[in-house]
């Protein structure tokens, strides 16, 4: 039997892979070094290639990288002058977002919901949830569609566990106004309605959402410095948009517990994605 192992650290790579294949016994040092990575592998569903790539430190394939880079930049679709923020409006974040769109001439804003999270439960005060892949993909497609026709889009984000508002996982709303590329890849830039202009409300450098390796959008938590990051959980397209993944308009108790309910074509939902 011939095994060819290619890597930048030949001796370490050969030992690690032969050990993983069960062909040699590990030294005590190897045992300790490999414990963390082996435990992670055991927790992974083997068909989740993105997770495996993340664990083994692999880069995405050239084709996958090129696919993400195919999205052309879209300049800011509304003017800075349309921006306002919560303290100025005395409205909540969602209504402030709608006011921004109204300032831009969009009256029928955020009338539809594309929930990208398919299950919610709380354990010891921590919110656990999973994305539904089809809804996640659809949400991103709709975001692109509206930006490409010159319209901003309101999206909801999760950033803390001690809120139980909206459907239980959307803590705050922001307005996506542009799409671009930087050293991290494709990003979506937004107006932060909690901040004034002077405080970063329309920052072109900070207010960015990038793709996580698992395919969802995340970025820094710009409304509250005590929290680390935003995760986009819902897209709110303008006007009538006939799409309900899994017949979802709002979460029922059963939907909050698991993702195995039926979609609009009476087929079981595919495997969900945990943040």
Buried (B, 14 or more C-beta within 10 A) or exposed (E): EEEEEEEEEEEEEBBBBBBBEEEEEBEEEBEEBBEEBBEBBEEEEEEBEBBBBBBEEEEBEEEEEEEEEEBEEBEBBBEEEBBBBBEBBEBBBBBBBBBBBBBBEBEEBBEBBBBBBBBBEEEEEEBEBBBBBBBBBBBBEBBBEBBEEEBBBBBBBBBBBEBEEBBBBBBBBBBBBBBBEEEEBBBBBBBBBBBBBEEBBBBEEEBBBBBBEBEBBBBBBBBEEEBEBBBBBBBBBBEEBEBBBBEBEEBEEEBBEBBEBEBEEEEEBEEBBEB
